[in-house]
Amino acid sequence: MTVYQMAKLYYPRYWTLRMLNKLVKAGRLTQAEVDEIVSGAKEG
């Protein structure tokens, strides 16, 4: 399982936006991926 897949699965229940931003800084996610995860969580 990739970091992206884990983020989609665990945000926002277990992972916060702060955690996602830390992963961007660490180079594990892109900002575009974070935006997609966050917008997807808001939709459903």
C-alpha positions as CSV (number, residue, x, y, z in Angstrom):
1,M,0.0,0.0,0.0
2,T,1.4,3.4,-1.0
3,V,1.4,6.5,1.2
4,Y,-1.2,8.0,-1.1
5,Q,-3.5,5.1,-0.7
6,M,-3.1,5.2,3.1
7,A,-3.8,8.9,3.2
8,K,-7.0,8.4,1.2
9,L,-8.1,5.7,3.6
10,Y,-7.1,7.3,6.8
11,Y,-7.9,11.0,6.2
12,P,-9.7,12.6,8.1
13,R,-10.6,9.8,10.6
14,Y,-7.0,9.1,11.7
15,W,-4.8,11.5,9.8
16,T,-5.1,15.2,10.0
17,L,-4.4,17.8,7.4
18,R,-1.3,18.7,9.4
19,M,0.0,15.1,8.9
20,L,-0.7,15.3,5.2
21,N,1.3,18.5,5.0
22,K,4.2,16.9,6.8
23,L,4.2,14.2,4.2
24,V,4.3,16.8,1.4
25,K,7.4,18.4,3.1
26,A,9.0,14.9,3.4
27,G,8.4,14.3,-0.3
28,R,6.1,11.4,0.3
29,L,3.0,13.1,-1.2
30,T,2.5,16.0,-3.7
31,Q,0.4,19.0,-2.9
32,A,-1.9,18.0,-5.8
33,E,-2.5,14.6,-4.1
34,V,-3.3,16.3,-0.8
35,D,-5.7,18.6,-2.5
36,E,-7.4,15.6,-4.2
37,I,-7.6,13.7,-0.9
38,V,-9.1,16.6,1.0
39,S,-11.6,17.5,-1.7
40,G,-12.6,13.8,-1.9
41,A,-13.2,13.6,1.8
42,K,-15.4,16.7,1.8
43,E,-17.5,15.2,-1.0
44,G,-18.3,12.0,0.6
